[in-house]
Each structure stands twice: as structure tokens, then as C-alpha cells.
Amino acid sequence: MPLILFNKPFQVLCQFSPQEGRATLADHITIPGIYPAGRLDADSEGLLLLTDDGRLQHEISHPDRKEAKTYLVQVDGVPDAANLARLQAPLDLGDFITKPCKAVRIAEPDWLWPRNPPIRARADKPTSWLAITLKEGKNRQVRRMTAAVGLPTLRLVRSAIGPFSLASHPLLPGEWCEVPAENIGKA
């Protein structure tokens, strides 16, 4: 029962089935019978877990047993204490209210690879980095959260899922490794 850690590159679709003109997981991983346990949208980068074990896939991604996930988020603007407090509290996004989470301002991680294509830079508009850790994961949730507090997301990198992180398992975009599955659920 392999558990695969994969660093999903920007613009790669979280599926194995081909889609004309788009890169997919099949362009990077050729292990038969594995499936993603959770998703990242094409505009997001970073850690993705894959397995051939349906029970483990369910355990990782089921809403009642979701592993904590940490996202490194480059935002347009500089957050203040009020922005961070709003991000951490339940936030009404219209179609659902988020659960409380952890959100802190951080320095840009020195181990982070440059994005291709690069994020646009404007001299008159500073950017900042946040680390947001949550146990839920609705569609485009982090992007919607930062936009709701006036800090639009420019770059989003999932850096950790439960006990696994890109800091402890340094993988460049498109790289993967196999790890023991017994650590899931122990974070």
C-alpha cells in the first residue's frame, strides 16, 4: 500500500485522465492504481498525497477525519492584526462559514522554488506571506478567505498535510517519494 508524497507543479491538473493541452498527474507519476487523497486546483502548487488504498484515501480526505493542512500564501498587500484575526475566526464566505484556523504572517520560505511563470510584481503594491493551517478544505477556500479580508492570493503552496511536509521531505515541483502510511492520523 504505497503512500506517495508529490509536489504538484503549478498548472498541473489533479487527475490522471488526459485533458488535451493540459498537464496531469500522469505526466509525472506512472505508478498504476493510485489516486489522489484530496485535491489542489490547477493554480495551486505543493504537497499532494496519493495512495492505492481506498480506506486510507477516505481516512485522509473524509471531512470528519481531515488531516491538518498548511498552506503558504503570498498575498497582495500587508496583513494587519485585524486581517489575521478575521482569517482565524469563522469567516462567512456566503455559501459556507469556515471553521477556526491558524493564520500567521511569515517570511518567504528560503527553501521555496521560484514559480514558473513568476508572480507579477508591482513596485507600488507590496506582497506578504502567510501560513494558514486548516482542517477543512472546500473548493478554493484559502483563496476565498484571503480575498474576503482584502488580501487577494497571488500564490498558494500547500506545504504540509498531517505529519508530512515539504520542509521535511524536500521535493521540487514534479518530484515524488514513497513514505510509510502508518504516520497518517498521528499529527
Residue pairs with C-beta under 8 A, 6 or more apart in sequence:
1 51
1 52
1 53
1 56
1 181
2 31
2 34
2 51
2 52
2 178
2 181
3 49
3 50
3 51
3 53
3 56
3 178
3 179
3 180
3 181
3 184
4 29
4 31
4 34
4 49
4 50
4 51
4 176
4 177
4 178
4 179
5 47
5 48
5 49
5 164
5 169
5 171
5 176
5 177
5 178
5 179
6 25
6 28
6 29
6 47
6 48
6 49
6 50
6 171
6 175
6 176
7 45
7 46
7 47
7 48
7 166
7 171
7 172
7 173
7 174
7 175
7 176
8 14
8 25
8 40
8 44
8 45
8 46
8 47
8 48
8 173
9 23
9 28
9 45
9 173
9 174
10 42
10 43
10 44
10 45
10 115
10 116
10 173
11 22
11 23
11 42
11 43
12 23
12 24
12 25
12 27
12 28
12 42
12 174
13 19
13 22
13 23
13 24
13 25
13 42
14 25
14 36
14 39
14 40
14 41
14 42
14 48
15 24
15 25
15 36
16 24
16 25
16 26
16 35
17 24
17 26
18 24
18 26
22 42
25 36
25 50
28 174
28 176
29 50
29 176
31 50
31 52
33 52
34 50
34 51
34 52
35 50
35 51
35 52
35 57
36 48
36 49
36 50
37 49
37 50
37 51
37 56
37 57
37 60
37 61
38 48
38 49
38 60
38 61
38 69
38 137
38 161
39 48
40 46
40 48
40 158
41 139
41 140
43 156
44 156
44 157
44 158
45 115
45 155
45 156
45 157
45 158
45 173
46 71
46 72
46 156
46 157
46 158
46 159
46 166
47 158
47 159
47 160
47 161
47 164
47 165
47 166
48 158
49 60
49 161
49 164
50 176
51 57
51 60
51 181
53 181
56 181
56 184
59 65
59 184
59 185
60 66
60 67
60 161
60 162
60 184
63 136
65 185
66 135
66 136
66 137
67 135
67 161
67 162
67 184
67 185
67 187
68 133
68 134
68 135
68 160
68 161
68 162
68 187
69 133
69 134
69 135
69 137
69 158
69 160
69 161
69 162
70 131
70 132
70 133
70 158
70 159
70 160
70 165
71 131
71 132
71 133
71 134
71 142
71 156
71 157
71 158
71 159
72 106
72 109
72 112
72 129
72 130
72 131
72 156
72 157
72 158
72 159
73 129
73 130
73 131
73 132
73 142
73 146
73 153
73 155
73 156
73 157
74 108
74 119
74 127
74 128
74 129
74 153
74 154
74 155
74 156
75 127
75 128
75 129
75 130
75 146
75 151
75 152
75 153
75 154
76 125
76 127
76 151
76 152
76 153
76 154
77 125
77 126
77 127
77 128
77 150
77 151
77 152
78 126
78 128
79 87
79 105
79 128
79 130
79 149
79 151
83 149
83 150
83 151
84 103
84 104
84 105
84 130
86 148
86 149
87 101
87 103
87 130
87 132
87 145
87 146
87 149
88 100
88 101
88 102
88 103
89 100
90 97
90 98
90 99
90 100
91 97
91 98
91 145
91 148
91 149
93 141
93 144
93 145
93 148
96 138
98 134
98 136
98 138
98 141
98 145
99 134
99 135
99 136
101 132
101 133
101 134
101 135
102 131
102 132
102 133
102 134
103 130
103 131
103 132
103 133
104 130
104 131
105 128
105 129
105 130
106 129
106 130
106 131
107 129
108 129
109 129
109 159
109 167
111 166
111 167
111 170
112 157
113 172
113 173
115 155
119 127
119 154
119 155
120 154
121 127
127 154
128 151
130 146
130 151
131 159
132 142
132 145
133 160
134 141
134 142
138 144
142 153
142 156
143 152
143 153
143 156
146 152
146 153
147 153
157 166
159 165
159 166
159 167
160 166
160 167
162 183
162 184
162 185
162 186
162 187
163 183
163 184
163 186
163 187
164 179
164 183
169 177
169 179
171 177
